[in-house]
């Protein structure tokens, strides 16, 4: 009797393991997740086409303050970056390591304001008093277009049997067609506003030239937590 009971327990354990293994492996191949990183906060979706090929899409938003200097002017900037992307992950070794490529449609805008030094602003080599000649200097740096993303990372959110998963992305979004505009605000009845505007136009051209001569990209360090449905 004892031997028979032991045999039944053994067979029962095997049956439970056999039944539970398919249930653990049966996943949809579709996962959703939340993201945080240098692209901001966002949501992502992943769909397994093959064991080594996963399609992915998502969107992110980012808002931050940024200070920079250009041609003797200090700027305070407020950056807003929104993007929608669609791409693919390739797993060359059937593990967690992957290569990634995507098309990113984005809208980037930065409102900038020049910071006075001792009550003056130096524009195109000319020093203007902010009380009597140049009240403020502000502008916009903007870009709205599509660009490629190239990167690599670790984590497969739609691998067999996976529920929750963690992912790390490293790469870069390359920016194109970035435009700069500067605007001068002169005090009422200012006699020098015409010459101020001429210098501002030259300063704007310098800023645009520096932007055009730069390799513009956004480094990507992105963490995400996903769940396969």
Secondary structure as GFF3:
##gff-version 3
##sequence-region A 1 229
A	DSSP	alpha_helix	2	25	.	.	.	ID=ss1
A	DSSP	beta_strand	30	37	.	.	.	ID=ss2
A	DSSP	beta_strand	40	50	.	.	.	ID=ss3
A	DSSP	beta_strand	53	70	.	.	.	ID=ss4
A	DSSP	beta_strand	73	90	.	.	.	ID=ss5
A	DSSP	beta_strand	97	115	.	.	.	ID=ss6
A	DSSP	beta_strand	120	123	.	.	.	ID=ss7
A	DSSP	beta_strand	126	129	.	.	.	ID=ss8
A	DSSP	beta_strand	136	154	.	.	.	ID=ss9
A	DSSP	beta_strand	164	174	.	.	.	ID=ss10
A	DSSP	beta_strand	179	185	.	.	.	ID=ss11
A	DSSP	alpha_helix	193	212	.	.	.	ID=ss12
A	DSSP	beta_strand	217	228	.	.	.	ID=ss13
###
